């Protein structure tokens, strides 16, 4: 069997938790925008699918280089890939923290808007 390499194990667990937190924050925001649970699930699943696959569009030949790099940086799986190999980069931690905080703030604003609208 052999000795376990703890870098990928710890990085994978940390990356999974951060990716899960970001996905839950996106799902909560989408859920706060609608009153129907099925619509919230469908829209949330599509939003998360786009956020996980947006980096693939960056490799199209007709894509401008600057926009392609921005799409790669916005891809959820791009930041998870390095963490699953055991490389915990500060940029990846900041990305997931910023995405989670951003969508949780949007969630709070959506709930406040619904509360004040009656």
C-alpha positions as CSV (number, residue, x, y, z in Angstrom):
1,X,0.0,0.0,0.0
2,X,2.5,2.7,1.0
3,X,2.5,6.0,2.8
4,X,-0.3,8.5,2.3
5,X,0.6,11.8,0.7
6,X,-1.2,14.3,3.0
7,X,-0.9,17.3,0.7
8,X,-3.6,16.2,-1.8
9,X,-5.8,14.8,1.0
10,X,-5.8,18.1,2.9
11,X,-6.0,20.2,-0.2
12,X,-8.9,18.1,-1.6
13,X,-10.9,18.4,1.7
14,X,-10.3,22.1,1.9
15,X,-11.1,22.6,-1.8
16,X,-14.3,20.6,-1.4
17,X,-15.4,22.6,1.6
18,X,-14.7,25.9,-0.2
19,X,-16.3,24.8,-3.4
20,X,-19.3,23.6,-1.5
21,X,-19.7,26.9,0.4
22,X,-19.6,28.8,-2.9
23,X,-22.1,26.5,-4.5
24,X,-24.4,26.7,-1.5
25,X,-24.2,30.5,-1.5
26,X,-25.2,30.6,-5.2
27,X,-28.0,28.2,-4.6
28,X,-29.3,30.3,-1.6
29,X,-29.3,33.4,-3.7
30,X,-31.2,31.8,-6.5
31,X,-33.6,30.4,-4.0
32,X,-34.2,33.8,-2.5
33,X,-35.1,35.2,-5.9
34,X,-38.0,32.9,-6.5
35,X,-41.0,31.5,-4.6
36,X,-41.1,28.2,-6.3
37,X,-38.7,25.5,-5.1
38,X,-38.6,23.6,-8.4
39,X,-37.8,26.8,-10.4
40,X,-35.1,27.6,-7.8
41,X,-33.5,24.2,-8.2
42,X,-33.5,24.3,-12.0
43,X,-32.1,27.9,-12.2
44,X,-29.6,27.1,-9.4
45,X,-28.4,23.9,-11.2
46,X,-28.1,25.8,-14.5
47,X,-26.2,28.7,-12.8
48,X,-23.8,26.2,-11.1
49,X,-23.3,24.3,-14.4
50,X,-22.4,27.6,-16.1
51,X,-20.0,28.5,-13.3
52,X,-18.3,25.1,-13.5
53,X,-18.0,25.1,-17.3
54,X,-17.3,28.8,-18.1
55,X,-13.6,28.0,-18.5
56,X,-14.2,25.7,-21.4
57,X,-15.6,28.5,-23.5
58,X,-12.3,30.4,-23.0
59,X,-10.6,27.9,-25.3
60,X,-12.6,28.7,-28.3
61,X,-10.5,30.1,-31.1
62,X,-12.7,33.1,-31.7
63,X,-12.4,34.2,-28.1
64,X,-10.3,37.4,-27.4
65,X,-7.3,36.6,-25.2
66,X,-8.3,38.9,-22.4
67,X,-11.9,37.7,-22.2
68,X,-10.7,34.1,-22.4
69,X,-8.3,34.6,-19.4
70,X,-11.1,36.2,-17.4
71,X,-13.4,33.3,-18.1
72,X,-10.8,30.8,-17.0
73,X,-10.3,32.8,-13.8
74,X,-14.1,32.7,-13.1
75,X,-14.3,29.0,-13.5
76,X,-15.0,27.1,-10.3
77,X,-13.2,23.9,-11.4
78,X,-10.0,25.8,-12.4
79,X,-9.5,26.9,-8.8
80,X,-10.5,23.4,-7.4
81,X,-8.0,21.5,-9.7
82,X,-4.9,22.9,-8.1
83,X,-6.2,22.4,-4.6
84,X,-7.1,18.8,-5.3
85,X,-3.4,18.2,-6.2
86,X,-2.3,19.5,-2.9
87,X,-1.4,23.1,-3.9
88,X,-3.3,25.5,-1.7
89,X,-2.8,28.9,-3.3
90,X,-3.9,32.1,-1.6
91,X,-5.6,33.2,-4.9
92,X,-7.8,30.2,-4.8
93,X,-8.8,30.8,-1.2
94,X,-9.6,34.4,-1.9
95,X,-11.6,33.5,-5.0
96,X,-13.8,31.0,-3.1
97,X,-14.1,33.4,-0.1
98,X,-15.1,36.3,-2.3
99,X,-17.6,34.3,-4.3
100,X,-19.2,33.0,-1.2
101,X,-19.4,36.4,0.5
102,X,-20.6,38.1,-2.7
103,X,-23.5,35.7,-3.2
104,X,-24.4,35.6,0.5
105,X,-24.6,39.4,0.4
106,X,-26.8,39.2,-2.7
107,X,-29.0,36.7,-0.8
108,X,-29.4,39.1,2.1
109,X,-30.3,41.9,-0.2
110,X,-32.9,39.7,-2.0
111,X,-34.5,38.7,1.3
112,X,-34.5,42.3,2.5
113,X,-36.1,43.4,-0.7
114,X,-38.8,40.8,-0.3
115,X,-39.4,41.8,3.3
116,X,-39.8,45.5,2.5
117,X,-42.0,44.8,-0.6
118,X,-44.5,43.1,1.6
